[in-house]
Amino acid sequence: MISRSKRLRAVFPERLTGKTVTFESDMLISTVTYPLALTKDSRNAGENKGENGENNDENEVLEIIRKTPSITQPLIAIETGFSTRKVNRIIASLRKK
């Protein structure tokens, strides 16, 4: 006699995107489904990056440096949410201008 195994299913919102995440398991195989964001902004995210995206990033870093001239790159990265490497590239770009 074969018995059916119990299935577990959980649905909960993901914290970063707010999208619904589904978890299903039959104790042998587990599946987690993460939906992708399909907004117009995410589909065209890289189109204008070279034109105005870097300038916005540069302006954000410049504004922080103006407020606190002795701030370090790691602190700028924390405040902006950028990686320290990105902050390094932005500052190098600003020095060339």
C-alpha positions as a Markdown table, in Angstrom:
| # | Residue | x | y | z |
|---|---|---|---|---|
| 1 | Met | 0.0 | 0.0 | 0.0 |
| 2 | Ile | 1.4 | 3.4 | -1.1 |
| 3 | Ser | 0.6 | 6.3 | 1.1 |
| 4 | Arg | 0.6 | 9.9 | -0.1 |
| 5 | Ser | 3.1 | 12.1 | 1.4 |
| 6 | Lys | 2.0 | 15.4 | 2.9 |
| 7 | Arg | 2.6 | 18.6 | 0.9 |
| 8 | Leu | 3.6 | 21.8 | 2.5 |
| 9 | Arg | 2.8 | 25.1 | 0.9 |
| 10 | Ala | 3.6 | 28.6 | 2.2 |
| 11 | Val | 3.1 | 31.9 | 0.6 |
| 12 | Phe | 4.7 | 35.1 | 2.0 |
| 13 | Pro | 5.8 | 38.5 | 0.8 |
| 14 | Glu | 9.5 | 39.0 | 0.0 |
| 15 | Arg | 10.9 | 41.9 | 2.0 |
| 16 | Leu | 13.0 | 43.6 | -0.7 |
| 17 | Thr | 10.5 | 43.7 | -3.6 |
| 18 | Gly | 7.2 | 43.0 | -1.8 |
| 19 | Lys | 6.4 | 40.3 | -4.3 |
| 20 | Thr | 4.8 | 37.1 | -3.2 |
| 21 | Val | 7.2 | 34.1 | -2.8 |
| 22 | Thr | 5.8 | 30.6 | -2.9 |
| 23 | Phe | 7.4 | 27.6 | -1.1 |
| 24 | Glu | 6.2 | 24.1 | -1.8 |
| 25 | Ser | 7.6 | 20.9 | -0.5 |
| 26 | Asp | 6.5 | 17.2 | -0.4 |
| 27 | Met | 9.4 | 16.3 | 2.0 |
| 28 | Leu | 11.4 | 14.9 | -1.0 |
| 29 | Ile | 11.5 | 17.9 | -3.4 |
| 30 | Ser | 11.1 | 21.5 | -2.4 |
| 31 | Thr | 10.4 | 24.4 | -4.8 |
| 32 | Val | 10.7 | 28.1 | -4.1 |
| 33 | Thr | 9.3 | 30.5 | -6.6 |
| 34 | Tyr | 10.6 | 34.1 | -6.7 |
| 35 | Pro | 8.7 | 36.3 | -9.2 |
| 36 | Leu | 10.7 | 38.8 | -11.2 |
| 37 | Ala | 9.7 | 42.5 | -11.4 |
| 38 | Leu | 8.2 | 43.3 | -14.7 |
| 39 | Thr | 7.7 | 47.0 | -14.5 |
| 40 | Lys | 8.5 | 49.4 | -17.4 |
| 41 | Asp | 11.3 | 50.9 | -15.3 |
| 42 | Ser | 13.1 | 47.5 | -14.9 |
| 43 | Arg | 12.8 | 46.6 | -18.5 |
| 44 | Asn | 14.4 | 49.8 | -19.7 |
| 45 | Ala | 16.7 | 50.2 | -16.7 |
| 46 | Gly | 19.9 | 50.5 | -18.8 |
| 47 | Glu | 18.8 | 52.6 | -21.7 |
| 48 | Asn | 19.5 | 56.0 | -20.3 |
| 49 | Lys | 22.2 | 55.1 | -17.8 |
| 50 | Gly | 25.0 | 56.5 | -19.8 |
| 51 | Glu | 23.2 | 59.8 | -20.5 |
| 52 | Asn | 21.9 | 60.8 | -17.1 |
| 53 | Gly | 22.4 | 58.0 | -14.6 |
| 54 | Glu | 26.1 | 58.6 | -14.0 |
| 55 | Asn | 25.5 | 62.3 | -13.6 |
| 56 | Asn | 22.9 | 61.7 | -10.9 |
| 57 | Asp | 25.3 | 59.3 | -9.1 |
| 58 | Glu | 28.1 | 61.8 | -9.5 |
| 59 | Asn | 25.9 | 64.6 | -8.2 |
| 60 | Glu | 24.8 | 62.5 | -5.2 |
| 61 | Val | 28.5 | 61.8 | -4.3 |
| 62 | Leu | 29.5 | 65.4 | -4.8 |
| 63 | Glu | 26.7 | 66.6 | -2.5 |
| 64 | Ile | 27.8 | 64.3 | 0.2 |
| 65 | Ile | 31.4 | 65.5 | -0.2 |
| 66 | Arg | 30.3 | 69.1 | -0.1 |
| 67 | Lys | 28.4 | 68.5 | 3.2 |
| 68 | Thr | 31.3 | 66.5 | 4.7 |
| 69 | Pro | 34.7 | 67.2 | 2.9 |
| 70 | Ser | 36.6 | 64.8 | 5.1 |
| 71 | Ile | 34.3 | 61.8 | 4.5 |
| 72 | Thr | 35.9 | 58.5 | 3.4 |
| 73 | Gln | 34.9 | 56.4 | 0.4 |
| 74 | Pro | 33.5 | 53.5 | 2.5 |
| 75 | Leu | 31.3 | 56.0 | 4.4 |
| 76 | Ile | 30.1 | 57.5 | 1.1 |
| 77 | Ala | 29.3 | 53.9 | -0.1 |
| 78 | Ile | 27.2 | 53.3 | 3.1 |
| 79 | Glu | 25.3 | 56.5 | 2.7 |
| 80 | Thr | 24.5 | 56.1 | -1.0 |
| 81 | Gly | 24.1 | 52.4 | -1.1 |
| 82 | Phe | 26.7 | 52.1 | -3.8 |
| 83 | Ser | 29.6 | 49.6 | -3.6 |
| 84 | Thr | 33.0 | 51.1 | -2.6 |
| 85 | Arg | 34.3 | 50.2 | -6.0 |
| 86 | Lys | 31.5 | 52.3 | -7.6 |
| 87 | Val | 32.3 | 55.2 | -5.3 |
| 88 | Asn | 35.9 | 54.9 | -6.3 |
| 89 | Arg | 35.0 | 55.0 | -10.0 |
| 90 | Ile | 32.8 | 58.0 | -9.6 |
| 91 | Ile | 35.4 | 59.9 | -7.7 |
| 92 | Ala | 38.0 | 59.0 | -10.3 |
| 93 | Ser | 35.6 | 60.3 | -13.0 |
| 94 | Leu | 35.1 | 63.5 | -11.1 |
| 95 | Arg | 38.8 | 64.1 | -10.8 |
| 96 | Lys | 39.2 | 63.8 | -14.6 |
| 97 | Lys | 36.5 | 66.5 | -15.2 |
